[in-house]
Amino acid sequence: MKRFAIAIDGPSSSGKSTVAKIIANKLNFLYVDTGAMYRAFTYACLKNNIDPKDEEKAISLIGKINISFNEENHITLDGVDVSKEIRENDVADNVSYISSYKDIRVELVRLQREIAKKANVVMDGRDIGSHVLKNADVKIYQVAEAKERAKRRYKENLAKGIECSFEDILKNIEKRDYIDSHRAFSPLTKANDAIVLDTTYMSIEEVVNSILKIIKDKGLDL
Ligand code: DC
């Protein structure tokens, strides 16, 4: 059966996950947060006392840990819901190292493609339109200025009860932008056929409506 895939890529905190979740909900598609998978791998390293900068040790976990989504669509590590742990600062500070290792990317991309084979998906990440799902029906490249993104993540963390400083978040976002877009294998990049949406001055509702219009204009019979 033909599956539909909507790919939403862009830098950290550009609002991808918020709008991807709403769109998935409206279309009754599965939302797939691929960033959560890289974060869960990073968390697994920290939990096993592996320095995320040590590529050899980090990749030794491939095949030994199980990363998946449970019935509530929460990220799990070896069956345990780690959705809160993966948002902590120690994970955010180290995830760019983990997501730059080719072997880890190959493994997580394999899992992402498996998920997209079984369901209609809205998948967000950095390389979904350019690499993971090259044949996605709709590709969005969502951006926003770094300061605005830091503001959004700061508010999000406060709402979740996670203590943080705005300056640290901004530094982390700028550092991750750099590493994500400069890594050798599958960097953050706009697919040639992706539509760019700058959300700096847009509300969530405006972004959602723009994407829904793009989906409709593509002629998808949803
Ligand atoms: O979207 P996020 O901030 O939760 O992503 C966490 C990290 O994972 C981010 O630094 C980039 C990386 N990532 C990636 O390299 N490829 C993806 N498809 C998704 C995330």
Boltz pocket constraint, residues with backbone or C-beta under 6 A from the ligand:
constraints:
  - pocket:
      binder: B
      contacts: [[A, 12], [A, 13], [A, 34], [A, 35], [A, 36], [A, 38], [A, 39], [A, 92], [A, 95], [A, 96], [A, 99], [A, 124], [A, 125], [A, 126], [A, 127], [A, 128], [A, 176], [A, 180], [A, 186]]
      max_distance: 6.0
